[in-house]
Amino acid sequence: MDLDRSVPVWPQVAAELRKRLDAGQYPAGERFPGTVDIAAEFDVSQSTAQKAVAALRAEGRLYTILGQGSFVSKGDE
């Protein structure tokens, strides 16, 4: 994925992750990739990856269990 670096990058990363969630690439209840992995895949900073994941969490698409990571919401969480 080519990112437009002339505008904020985290919304672009969030949009790609959202698209993958919608496509079922990450099944409900499964552990979501960590921010270190997301940062490496998209060649962005870890804080950018954290913002993207936080946006998905705010939308209710992900939930976090302290010490275990983020997981894909089942729709009723």
TORBA-103466 format. One record per residue (C-alpha): residue number from 1; residue in one letter; x, y, z negated. Coordinates in steps of 0.2 Angstrom, whole numbers. Last residue first. Layout:
<recs>
<NUM, a, <X, Y, Z>>
...
</recs>
This chain:
<recs>
<77, e, <-94, -31, -113>>
<76, d, <-108, -37, -102>>
<75, g, <-100, -36, -85>>
<74, k, <-88, -50, -88>>
<73, s, <-74, -37, -91>>
<72, v, <-57, -41, -84>>
<71, f, <-44, -42, -98>>
<70, s, <-30, -31, -105>>
<69, g, <-16, -36, -116>>
<68, q, <-13, -48, -131>>
<67, g, <-7, -37, -145>>
<66, l, <-22, -27, -147>>
<65, i, <-36, -35, -136>>
<64, t, <-40, -23, -121>>
<63, y, <-55, -22, -111>>
<62, l, <-57, -19, -92>>
<61, r, <-70, -14, -80>>
<60, g, <-79, -3, -92>>
<59, e, <-76, 13, -83>>
<58, a, <-65, 19, -97>>
<57, r, <-55, 3, -95>>
<56, l, <-53, 6, -77>>
<55, a, <-47, 24, -80>>
<54, a, <-35, 18, -94>>
<53, v, <-28, 5, -81>>
<52, a, <-24, 19, -69>>
<51, k, <-17, 30, -83>>
<50, q, <-5, 16, -89>>
<49, a, <1, 13, -71>>
<48, t, <6, 31, -70>>
<47, s, <14, 30, -87>>
<46, q, <24, 15, -81>>
<45, s, <31, 25, -67>>
<44, v, <27, 20, -49>>
<43, d, <34, 7, -37>>
<42, f, <17, 0, -34>>
<41, e, <21, -18, -38>>
<40, a, <34, -13, -52>>
<39, a, <22, -1, -60>>
<38, i, <8, -14, -60>>
<37, d, <20, -27, -67>>
<36, v, <25, -15, -81>>
<35, t, <7, -10, -84>>
<34, g, <2, -28, -87>>
<33, p, <-8, -38, -75>>
<32, f, <-26, -42, -81>>
<31, r, <-30, -57, -91>>
<30, e, <-45, -67, -86>>
<29, g, <-62, -65, -93>>
<28, a, <-70, -60, -76>>
<27, p, <-59, -65, -61>>
<26, y, <-45, -54, -54>>
<25, q, <-45, -56, -35>>
<24, g, <-64, -55, -36>>
<23, a, <-65, -42, -21>>
<22, d, <-73, -29, -33>>
<21, l, <-58, -31, -45>>
<20, r, <-46, -29, -30>>
<19, k, <-55, -13, -25>>
<18, r, <-54, -7, -42>>
<17, l, <-35, -10, -42>>
<16, e, <-33, -1, -26>>
<15, a, <-43, 14, -33>>
<14, a, <-33, 14, -49>>
<13, v, <-17, 15, -40>>
<12, q, <-24, 29, -29>>
<11, p, <-30, 38, -45>>
<10, w, <-13, 36, -53>>
<9, v, <-4, 44, -38>>
<8, p, <-8, 62, -40>>
<7, v, <-7, 71, -23>>
<6, s, <8, 74, -12>>
<5, r, <14, 56, -16>>
<4, d, <2, 49, -4>>
<3, l, <4, 30, -8>>
<2, d, <7, 17, 5>>
<1, m, <0, 0, 0>>
</recs>
